[in-house]
Amino acid sequence: MRKLLLVLFLSPCIAFAQTAVNSATFGALEARQLGPGTMSGRISAIEGVNNDQGKTIYVGTAGGGVWKTTNAGASFKSIFDKYCQSIGAIAIDQNNPKTIYVGTGESNMRNSVSIGDGFYKSTDGGDNWVKTGGLDSTEHISKIVIDPSNANLIYVAAPGALWANSKHRGLYKSSDAGKTFEKILFISDKAGCADVVVDPKNPNVVYATTWEFRRQPYSFNSGGEGSAMWKSNDGGKTWKELKAGLPPKPFGRIALALSPSEPNKLLAIVESSNTGLYISSDGGENWKQQSSPLNVVARPFYFSTLVVDPFDSKRVYRPAYSFSYSDDGGYSFSQASGEGATPHADHHALWVNPKNTNHLYLGTDGGVYMSLDRGSTWTFLQNIPVGQFYHVAVDQRSPYMVYGGLQDNGSWAAPSSAPGGVKNADWLDLYGGDGFWVTPDGADPNIVYAESQGGDVNRVDMRTFKSISIRPQASVGDDKLRWNWNTPIVTGSAEKKNLYVGAQYLYKSADQGRSWTRISGDLTTNDKRKQQQENSGGISADVTSAENHCTIFSIAESPLDENIIWAGTDDGNLQVTTDGGKTWSNVSGNYVVAGIPAQTWVSSIEPSRFDRNVVYASFDNHMYGDHKTYVARSSDMGKTWTLFKSEEFTGFAHRIKEDLKRKDLLFLGTEMGLFGSIDGGANWFRMKNNIPWYALVRDIQIHPVTHDLVLATHGRGIMIVDDISNIRDLTHEVLEKDVHFFDVKPMTLTTGIFGNGGTSGQGAWVAANAPAIPPVYYYLKDRISTGDVKLDIIDAEGKLIQSVPGSKRKGINKISWNLRGKGPKTAAGTKPDYGSFVAPQVLPGNYTMKLKVADKEYSQPLVVQHDPASLFTLEGRKQQYDAAMELFRLHERLAKDVDSINSSLKMLKDAIAKEPKAKNKKKIQDKYDKLEILKAELVPVKQNSMFADETRLRDEITEVYRAICTGESVPSNLQLERIRQLTSRVDDAEKRMTSILSSKQ
Amino acid sequence: MKRLSILGLFVTSLLFGTVQAQTADEVVNKHIEAVGGKDNWKKITSMKSEAVMNVQGMDIPMTIYQVHNKASRQEFTAMNMTGYFITRQDSGWTFMPFMGQTAPEPMPAEALKIAQDALDVQGELVDYSEKGHKVELLGKEDVDGTEAFKLKLVSKSGNEKTLFIDTKNYYVIRMVAKMSVNGQLMEASNDFSNYQKLPEGIVVPFSMQTAQAPAPMIFKKYEVNPVIPDSMFQPR
């Protein structure tokens, strides 16, 4: 009520003042973002407004856009939902802090890093953004620096493309506040700019580091001749290389930091044959090695953050594998204490509040942490749901569980709905390491399969949370097994007890991984040139299984035949067996004919559930520098393929999903968006229904019972679009109608399993639940601008039970009826009474729903049914209804009585005033007083505070009325006795009223 | 070649002409025209409107009294009790008996500042520049599938609103008001529909849905230029 009133108050009086299918068509079918916030995701940039006490902070994420807080992390808001979600750098014009720049494309160049699409600017604190500057092809931006003396001068460091040569890399400078950029430092199409710093006291002095690097699907190289350190004394016009005292080249990545209080003092971590922290006290002219502890030298390509305190040049922060700080200019380092939250490993961003240098924000692979003591202790901010899932699965429980593996954050399960909404604490930690596939057993609800990187497959018992390693082992004569970093674990679609995992061979188990059968030979190209991952890393070794190659990456069993199994590899093979693995056929040459490059990763395979010859597949070629969206269909078991094409497509393809009921309804998840088609892939549209427009959609499931669309995003956690079954009914005929009222499914009487839940009042992420009572749906061809929309519910006798106003947006709308009638009219008193808000649930039976749109009416029959699975019997429900209605009528009787008393009191008062004779006046006054006494027994008349204890007959009726109406239970013996008592008191009151009013004056 | 260039220029100017964005003033003027025209709005000196919010069967009636640039009273009734917000040039009052309040309380300054912008019954966009407000056109945006101009309005008092104006009929279909509450910026979003013309020539929405509210406010009646006694704007 309070919220409603606030809303009313905040509503100013403004009064005075061809049917293409697209996202709008689905209107109110919007996603709810399940989270979690308990394990957030990789944070790539943090910047704060200097003059705001550390309250306004912008957080850039690896795959979840930009989040803003204005209250030091008490709450966050996502402010970049319409744009590329991979963020490389953020900068704030501190003299005009509503001006924000965002460089897209994270630059922590791990195998799974996403790509950007340019440079954005906001001049209103992130409410509105424009893409600007022409940096669209840089793909990765690592840093943005604004000249502190002239906000028009902006430097952008672009390492550039990770997987290919590119000219769009280097150091860029704008002289017009980001409108245009000029490339001012370019080394080669292999080496970009990794870091840039500007001397705050002499902004013509600019330092930059260049970096040569390259990934291939099977190797990574950090380092080369293009890596170097540079200095310019003229704002970037001319450059000289800094070498004196630095280790011998070649270098890898160099992280650079300047001491703001003494800008001649510089620190750098130089990846080289002698990686370490190097310092200079003369503006970079001469360097010497300062130290090389593990946290300084660890993974320099990934940990490139080095920060010096704004006022104390000795205080140096090295957020890397863990959080280290130094009080002696980087000679020695200490670690954060164990009190409070221990920051998640792997750090990439740090902001030091310059007005209170004890106050830090740290960005890690698991979210944002805040410290008020210079990093000694930390608080985790649990309200940024930017988890990076690879896959998602659902089970058959009610509410069903969602399973998925998170980048650097393990394997998890959570209920799709939970009491009070899905909270961080509802997420169950199933397994450690990086998480990928988490697959519930098809037949045993207690068993789940989870893994960490490189094929570490486990069977997890959900009752004990104990895990057992079930990774298949090589047999005699087998090659060493090659497991993809993201090894597929797949259960059977036709035969539920089947379990598959793939190395280069495909393994099958029918007993939960207790025994395995190898059902294929090497299904990959087994190209030895692509199996050099032991040498991965470049200057610093970096072998984490992330470069394992020539492996199986996708597996699917046909829902129509367990002997038809498809396997796709990371090196371009697409293989199929129709005899359960005895023989295999490689169809990769066939998809190449359709225009899909050879050697692409086969990212997903979707055998049709309607036709055994039909199969869909998605292909990902971005590791060869090709970002095109490849998704195709074959209707002849892979012999010929048709490539789907759409101008809407952006991003390389991860997952193609066929609907479970409507065969031409398809969904496609890519690195930059979710797409849908209702005509078998001929036309596609981007789905934006509370889904970030360029979300990294890695996996898609459709729940077979609830018809929910469940998305695994790599940066925005799990998203659920509840019940998409109405999309299935959107035929072209329906789309052309002005209004379509979808069939109303029978409604089961329920108060919901645990209400609608979902509040954000806990300082942590809480996701809304699925609707407790299923809504009904209607389609509007266009927004209704004239007239209103409402839904009337009418019972079998034609009586109007309830009338509910409806929304008017274009596309599908939904409307919820609470399965109750209207509340009773209750007697007026000085204190509020909530009885009028309460009504009993209706009884099972036949009803009609009449949808009124402007001046037209559309009807659907509705069957309301008792839940046979409920412990509450139908007979009990009838008893509850009868008891509630007795009290309902009692309320209305009393209200009528009090109305009569009130009008009599008014008449008597007038009569007293008019009556000339004192004797008569007194008689009338006596009657008046008696009535007042009676009224005071029926309703509160003195107190108007809700906290006052003036409980009268009305309030006593409400108390038992509410108790009976709100639960799913037969009324108790004492409740029934109470109804009799209250009825007799109303009877008495009426007798007294009649007696008072009929007495002679 | 020369001919080609001229043709090119002509085509370019045509293209430029079509793609050139409308100015904020053009949008504002077309909006004002669509809702009845400036002259009609400038004749409005007071307004009384009656609305109802139906929350799952319970009607919450609401009456709004406004005297142009002087005072307003929003009154609503629930559970047999009536509460109100009063906004005046010099003060504001709230009385919410449903929430346990037993006497009217003064409105905090921040809330009052926001509420006072709504005292302009003739609409903030009418003669906005003379009133000291600033308007900026931020382009077009999709509002739940409907294309709309996105207009930022910063009032003389510094309050900021974003108005979404349907590109087809120039009605305001959504307004997002920003308000500072104890230093924190909050947003309140309202959708407007069912615009109808009153006998006085002005066009007003008969439905308003506040984001997160359980139901829209359906207007039953607008009374233009009624006499509203000053006592309506006194807390009591």
HADDOCK unambig.tbl for C-alpha pairs under 7 A between the chains (distance, minus, plus):
assign (segid A and resid 2 and name CA) (segid B and resid 99 and name CA) 6.89 0.50 0.50
assign (segid A and resid 4 and name CA) (segid B and resid 213 and name CA) 6.01 0.50 0.50
assign (segid A and resid 7 and name CA) (segid B and resid 210 and name CA) 6.73 0.50 0.50
assign (segid A and resid 7 and name CA) (segid B and resid 213 and name CA) 6.51 0.50 0.50
assign (segid A and resid 10 and name CA) (segid B and resid 188 and name CA) 6.64 0.50 0.50
assign (segid A and resid 11 and name CA) (segid B and resid 190 and name CA) 6.93 0.50 0.50
assign (segid A and resid 11 and name CA) (segid B and resid 210 and name CA) 6.93 0.50 0.50
assign (segid A and resid 12 and name CA) (segid B and resid 118 and name CA) 5.99 0.50 0.50
assign (segid A and resid 13 and name CA) (segid B and resid 118 and name CA) 6.20 0.50 0.50
assign (segid A and resid 15 and name CA) (segid B and resid 204 and name CA) 5.16 0.50 0.50
assign (segid A and resid 15 and name CA) (segid B and resid 205 and name CA) 5.90 0.50 0.50
assign (segid A and resid 16 and name CA) (segid B and resid 121 and name CA) 5.13 0.50 0.50
assign (segid A and resid 16 and name CA) (segid B and resid 122 and name CA) 5.48 0.50 0.50
assign (segid A and resid 16 and name CA) (segid B and resid 123 and name CA) 4.82 0.50 0.50
assign (segid A and resid 17 and name CA) (segid B and resid 121 and name CA) 6.54 0.50 0.50
assign (segid A and resid 17 and name CA) (segid B and resid 122 and name CA) 5.75 0.50 0.50
assign (segid A and resid 17 and name CA) (segid B and resid 123 and name CA) 3.17 0.50 0.50
assign (segid A and resid 17 and name CA) (segid B and resid 124 and name CA) 5.96 0.50 0.50
assign (segid A and resid 17 and name CA) (segid B and resid 125 and name CA) 6.85 0.50 0.50
assign (segid A and resid 24 and name CA) (segid B and resid 144 and name CA) 6.18 0.50 0.50
assign (segid A and resid 24 and name CA) (segid B and resid 145 and name CA) 4.50 0.50 0.50
assign (segid A and resid 27 and name CA) (segid B and resid 144 and name CA) 6.61 0.50 0.50
assign (segid A and resid 783 and name CA) (segid B and resid 146 and name CA) 6.97 0.50 0.50
assign (segid A and resid 785 and name CA) (segid B and resid 193 and name CA) 5.09 0.50 0.50
assign (segid A and resid 785 and name CA) (segid B and resid 194 and name CA) 4.96 0.50 0.50
assign (segid A and resid 785 and name CA) (segid B and resid 195 and name CA) 6.71 0.50 0.50
assign (segid A and resid 786 and name CA) (segid B and resid 193 and name CA) 6.69 0.50 0.50
assign (segid A and resid 786 and name CA) (segid B and resid 194 and name CA) 4.03 0.50 0.50
assign (segid A and resid 786 and name CA) (segid B and resid 195 and name CA) 6.00 0.50 0.50
assign (segid A and resid 787 and name CA) (segid B and resid 194 and name CA) 4.90 0.50 0.50
assign (segid A and resid 788 and name CA) (segid B and resid 194 and name CA) 6.53 0.50 0.50
assign (segid A and resid 802 and name CA) (segid B and resid 57 and name CA) 5.75 0.50 0.50
assign (segid A and resid 803 and name CA) (segid B and resid 57 and name CA) 6.20 0.50 0.50
assign (segid A and resid 804 and name CA) (segid B and resid 56 and name CA) 6.09 0.50 0.50
assign (segid A and resid 805 and name CA) (segid B and resid 215 and name CA) 6.42 0.50 0.50
assign (segid A and resid 809 and name CA) (segid B and resid 144 and name CA) 6.14 0.50 0.50
assign (segid A and resid 810 and name CA) (segid B and resid 144 and name CA) 6.63 0.50 0.50
assign (segid A and resid 810 and name CA) (segid B and resid 145 and name CA) 5.68 0.50 0.50
assign (segid A and resid 821 and name CA) (segid B and resid 57 and name CA) 6.80 0.50 0.50
assign (segid A and resid 822 and name CA) (segid B and resid 57 and name CA) 4.56 0.50 0.50
assign (segid A and resid 822 and name CA) (segid B and resid 58 and name CA) 6.41 0.50 0.50
assign (segid A and resid 823 and name CA) (segid B and resid 57 and name CA) 6.81 0.50 0.50
assign (segid A and resid 823 and name CA) (segid B and resid 58 and name CA) 6.64 0.50 0.50
assign (segid A and resid 828 and name CA) (segid B and resid 80 and name CA) 5.33 0.50 0.50
assign (segid A and resid 832 and name CA) (segid B and resid 79 and name CA) 5.84 0.50 0.50
assign (segid A and resid 832 and name CA) (segid B and resid 98 and name CA) 5.92 0.50 0.50
assign (segid A and resid 833 and name CA) (segid B and resid 79 and name CA) 5.89 0.50 0.50
assign (segid A and resid 834 and name CA) (segid B and resid 79 and name CA) 6.72 0.50 0.50
assign (segid A and resid 836 and name CA) (segid B and resid 79 and name CA) 6.69 0.50 0.50
assign (segid A and resid 837 and name CA) (segid B and resid 58 and name CA) 6.53 0.50 0.50
assign (segid A and resid 944 and name CA) (segid B and resid 102 and name CA) 6.06 0.50 0.50
assign (segid A and resid 945 and name CA) (segid B and resid 100 and name CA) 4.91 0.50 0.50
assign (segid A and resid 945 and name CA) (segid B and resid 101 and name CA) 6.50 0.50 0.50
assign (segid A and resid 945 and name CA) (segid B and resid 102 and name CA) 5.91 0.50 0.50
assign (segid A and resid 946 and name CA) (segid B and resid 100 and name CA) 4.67 0.50 0.50
